[in-house]
Amino acid sequence: MADMNKCNQRAYITYQSAYRAGDDGRPDWMARKSCNYMTSVVDHCTNMLIGNCHTLEEVVEMKDQQLKGIIQQVESSVDDWNSDMCPPVRAHFKRINGEVEEVEEIPEEEKSCSEVQADFDMCTQLAYKGYQEAYAAGNDGRPDWMARKTCNYMTTAVEDCGNNMIGKCKTRKK
């Protein structure tokens, strides 16, 4: 739970920084930044509870509870909000409408540690490829461009890819 709380704090700091940086000139700025924050908190951070602490089903229920109040607030306060454009909100509505949510299906067979390691390696390679593409595209004109792109890469490679290894093969400490 402490790791999740730290993750939530990092997500909020990132959101505040993006908000302070101001509109980047791309469409639906506030809706995008709100969705980014919700994705970090609801999906990435809350998923840290899956495993020793809670089952997938318990975490999905927590996500749905988190989103109830958030969705009302965002829909009433964020111009151009479209729930279908925000993955955690879209998944929430699919769940409450009884639709299949393919992202949260549990595989029939557990992966071996070598398969989990291969998935981690592929995930980090894709994260690095994304970083290289962002670097090749050049400065986007927003403050701290290189720091932001590097942080995005590190977050994806360490947090997102790393969290996929927690469970059968690795503990949270490892």
SETI-874157 format. One line per 3 residues: number of its first residue (from 1); their letters; for each residue x, y, z of N, C-alpha, C. Coordinates in pm, whole numbers. Atoms other than C-alpha are relative to their C-alpha. Example, Ala and Ser with C-alpha at 12.3 -4.5 7.8 and 13.67 -1.06 7.14 Angstrom:
<kezas>
1 = as = 89 -119 0 1230 -450 780 90 120 0  -82 -119 -6 1367 -106 714 -77 109 73
</kezas>
This chain:
<kezas>
1 = mad = 83 -119 0 0 0 0 88 126 0  -90 -117 -4 290 236 72 55 30 -139  -49 -22 138 425 182 -281 -107 65 -86
4 = mnk = 108 -59 78 86 262 -426 -17 148 37  14 -140 -42 65 581 -220 113 86 -57  -112 -73 60 411 688 -339 -24 20 -150
7 = cnq = 31 -8 142 305 612 -695 -106 109 -24  104 -102 12 -8 826 -647 58 140 17  -63 -130 -22 205 1111 -513 81 43 -122
10 = ray = -78 -31 121 440 1091 -814 -92 40 -115  95 -31 107 142 1090 -1048 -58 140 19  57 -133 -25 -2 1399 -881 103 110 -27
13 = ity = -107 -98 26 331 1582 -895 18 18 -151  -10 -7 145 355 1498 -1265 -116 79 -58  119 -72 46 0 1623 -1319 14 150 30
16 = qsa = -18 -142 -37 75 1947 -1131 102 67 -91  -103 -56 87 389 2001 -1338 -55 27 -140  60 -18 133 198 1952 -1662 -98 116 2
19 = yra = 98 -108 -12 -74 2187 -1541 70 135 6  -76 -126 -12 180 2455 -1444 66 38 -132  -64 -28 128 352 2421 -1782 -98 64 -97
22 = gdd = 103 -64 81 24 2523 -1942 -30 -74 -129  51 59 124 -155 2442 -2263 113 -16 -100  -106 29 96 75 2277 -2516 -43 29 -144
25 = grp = 47 -35 132 -136 2394 -2810 -66 -115 -76  66 113 64 -257 2046 -2898 -144 -7 48  143 3 -37 -633 1975 -2889 -25 -69 134
28 = dwm = 51 64 -123 -814 1887 -2565 106 -13 109  -112 5 -94 -519 1974 -2342 -43 -45 139  40 34 -137 -701 1960 -2007 -57 -141 6
31 = ark = 55 136 2 -888 1643 -2102 114 -102 -7  -114 92 12 -560 1476 -2203 77 -10 131  -77 1 -124 -379 1580 -1886 -78 -68 112
34 = scn = 85 65 -100 -673 1468 -1671 1 -152 -21  -2 142 29 -680 1132 -1846 136 -61 34  -133 50 -36 -302 1091 -1807 11 -24 150
37 = ymt = -4 13 -146 -336 1150 -1435 -85 -119 45  87 111 -38 -629 909 -1405 61 -134 -39  -64 124 44 -441 645 -1603 111 -39 97
40 = svv = -108 28 -94 -141 675 -1373 -54 -50 133  51 35 -134 -341 664 -1050 -84 -127 -3  96 110 -2 -620 424 -1140 59 -129 -57
43 = dhc = -54 123 59 -436 182 -1367 136 -37 59  -135 37 -40 -65 192 -1289 14 -15 151  -23 4 -145 -66 273 -918 -87 -105 69
46 = tnm = 89 95 -66 -370 70 -815 37 -144 -36  -41 135 40 -241 -232 -1011 114 -52 87  -109 44 -87 50 -241 -768 -52 -86 115
49 = lig = 58 78 -108 -188 -402 -519 -30 -144 -40  29 136 46 -245 -711 -734 113 -92 43  -101 97 -40 -67 -1014 -596 -19 -42 144
52 = nch = 5 42 -140 9 -1069 -231 -110 70 79  97 -77 -78 -230 -799 -109 -143 -23 -44  136 6 52 -535 -825 -335 -4 -79 -130
55 = tle = 19 69 128 -675 -1031 -618 -30 103 -108  35 -85 112 -732 -886 -962 -142 52 15  140 -39 -14 -1106 -883 -894 -16 109 107
58 = evv = 7 -102 -106 -1059 -685 -570 54 134 -49  -59 -123 51 -837 -432 -746 -92 65 -103  94 -55 97 -1086 -391 -1030 -116 69 73
61 = emk = 107 -62 -80 -1357 -319 -770 49 132 60  -57 -125 -54 -1127 -60 -609 4 107 -109  -6 -94 111 -1074 102 -949 -137 59 -28
64 = dqq = 136 -48 28 -1448 122 -1008 -48 97 108  37 -91 -108 -1497 284 -667 73 134 -15  -77 -122 20 -1218 535 -736 -63 85 -110
67 = lkg = 46 -72 118 -1366 627 -1071 -138 62 15  136 -53 -14 -1723 688 -955 -2 151 22  -2 -143 -30 -1651 1027 -803 82 81 -98
70 = iiq = -90 -70 91 -1371 1119 -1039 -72 33 -131  66 -19 129 -1583 1075 -1352 -99 116 9  97 -110 -15 -1858 1304 -1223 71 135 2
73 = qve = -74 -125 -12 -1605 1572 -1135 59 41 -135  -65 -31 128 -1420 1550 -1467 -104 38 -106  103 -31 100 -1736 1545 -1678 -59 139 19
76 = ssv = 60 -132 -25 -1861 1861 -1509 101 115 -7  -97 -109 -10 -1535 2054 -1498 102 7 -114  -102 2 106 -1320 1957 -1799 -70 14 -137
79 = ddw = 56 -21 133 -1415 2103 -2137 49 -110 -94  -33 98 104 -1417 1858 -2428 34 -138 56  -25 133 -57 -1407 1557 -2194 -78 -104 -80
82 = nsd = 64 111 69 -1482 1231 -2377 47 -127 69  -36 119 -78 -1487 923 -2154 52 -113 -87  -47 107 89 -1434 695 -2454 147 17 -40
85 = mcp = -139 -26 38 -1094 857 -2515 98 -29 113  -87 23 -116 -960 775 -2167 -8 -148 41  5 146 -21 -866 405 -2125 -56 -47 134
88 = pvr = 58 54 -123 -939 359 -1752 -149 29 13  142 -34 -7 -1275 535 -1783 -79 -88 -97  66 86 99 -1366 344 -2098 -13 -143 56
91 = ahf = 3 134 -59 -1277 16 -1921 -104 -8 112  99 -6 -110 -1488 119 -1619 -141 -11 -56  134 5 58 -1794 182 -1835 -29 -136 -62
94 = kri = 20 134 56 -1743 -150 -2014 -34 -99 111  28 92 -111 -1733 -330 -1679 -140 21 55  132 -22 -61 -2043 -163 -1539 -114 -29 -97
97 = nge = 101 35 100 -2228 -227 -1867 3 -149 -34  -5 144 21 -2133 -595 -1853 72 -42 -126  -75 35 121 -1912 -581 -2160 132 -65 40
100 = vee = -128 68 -26 -1598 -793 -2182 111 104 -5  -116 -90 -5 -1284 -603 -2087 123 -84 -27  -109 88 41 -1008 -775 -2280 131 28 72
103 = vee = -126 -34 -65 -728 -592 -2098 15 -72 133  -7 58 -133 -817 -749 -1766 -33 -149 4  22 144 0 -875 -1105 -1877 120 -68 62
106 = ipe = -106 76 -64 -675 -1354 -1678 40 -113 -94  -42 107 90 -465 -1586 -1893 -34 -136 58  36 133 -46 -565 -1951 -1878 118 -69 66
109 = eek = -120 60 -58 -208 -2059 -1808 91 109 53  -98 -96 -51 44 -1882 -1591 126 -11 -85  -124 0 78 357 -1781 -1775 115 -49 87
112 = scs = -120 42 -71 687 -1936 -1683 86 124 27  -88 -112 -30 957 -1714 -1536 78 46 -123  -74 -39 121 1148 -1723 -1864 -90 78 -96
115 = evq = 93 -75 84 835 -1605 -2050 -24 140 57  18 -130 -66 783 -1327 -1794 123 86 -26  -124 -73 26 1149 -1227 -1837 5 48 -145
118 = adf = 1 -37 142 1111 -1227 -2217 -98 116 -24  96 -109 11 801 -1007 -2186 58 130 54  -64 -118 -59 994 -769 -1959 103 57 -97
121 = dmc = -102 -45 95 1282 -754 -2208 -63 70 -120  69 -61 115 1042 -680 -2495 -61 134 41  61 -124 -49 862 -416 -2287 105 111 11
124 = tql = -103 -103 -14 1186 -234 -2204 57 39 -136  -46 -33 134 1299 -257 -2567 -97 95 -70  102 -87 59 970 -102 -2681 2 139 65
127 = ayk = -9 -128 -69 1004 168 -2416 119 80 -54  -118 -68 52 1353 249 -2541 -21 46 -144  30 -38 138 1235 251 -2901 -88 126 -1
130 = gyq = 85 -119 -11 964 501 -2802 81 123 39  -88 -109 -42 1228 713 -2631 85 49 -118  -81 -36 117 1449 704 -2942 -83 77 -103
133 = eay = 88 -68 96 1154 805 -3161 -32 142 47  28 -134 -54 1068 1095 -2930 123 89 -13  -124 -76 13 1433 1202 -2930 23 41 -145
136 = aag = -21 -29 143 1453 1179 -3309 -98 107 -49  100 -100 40 1136 1389 -3342 43 140 42  -54 -129 -41 1317 1667 -3158 -85 71 104
139 = ndg = 61 -82 -105 1223 1932 -2908 -141 40 -40  139 -36 27 849 1990 -2882 -33 143 41  20 -139 -35 897 2346 -2761 -48 23 141
142 = rpd = 45 -13 -139 771 2277 -2411 122 -5 92  -114 -3 -92 994 2332 -2108 50 -141 36  -63 121 -49 1236 2060 -1999 -26 -123 -89
145 = wma = 31 105 96 1186 1853 -2312 80 -128 27  -83 119 -18 1479 1615 -2261 -28 -67 134  29 57 -132 1406 1568 -1891 -134 -73 -1
148 = rkt = 132 63 6 1040 1490 -1964 5 -131 -77  -8 121 82 1120 1238 -2238 79 -110 72  -79 97 -75 1383 1071 -2023 -81 -57 116
151 = cny = 84 45 -111 1147 1055 -1727 -110 -94 -50  103 89 57 873 906 -1946 57 -138 -30  -65 128 33 1113 639 -2069 30 -79 128
154 = mtt = -37 69 -124 1239 558 -1720 -124 -53 73  123 43 -66 886 540 -1579 -55 -124 -68  52 115 74 776 303 -1852 88 -122 23
157 = ave = -91 114 -11 1085 82 -1835 5 -56 141  -17 47 -138 1114 67 -1457 -134 -34 65  127 20 -69 759 106 -1328 -90 -97 -75
160 = dcg = 97 80 74 536 -35 -1600 55 -138 -35  -58 130 38 764 -305 -1736 39 -80 125  -43 69 -122 905 -387 -1393 -115 -57 80
163 = nnm = 116 49 -76 563 -420 -1230 -57 -128 -59  49 122 63 477 -692 -1481 76 -124 47  -79 113 -47 746 -909 -1324 -36 -43 142
166 = igk = 35 31 -139 602 -897 -974 -101 -114 3  93 114 -13 434 -1219 -872 77 -128 17  -58 133 -9 542 -1573 -935 152 -1 -5
169 = ckt = -143 5 24 897 -1493 -1048 82 96 83  -75 -103 -72 997 -1178 -862 -87 61 109  71 -74 -104 904 -1004 -541 10 148 -32
172 = rkk = -4 -145 24 843 -630 -528 141 54 26  -136 -47 -31 1191 -583 -370 97 -31 -113  -91 42 107 1368 -775 -648 -29 80 -123
</kezas>
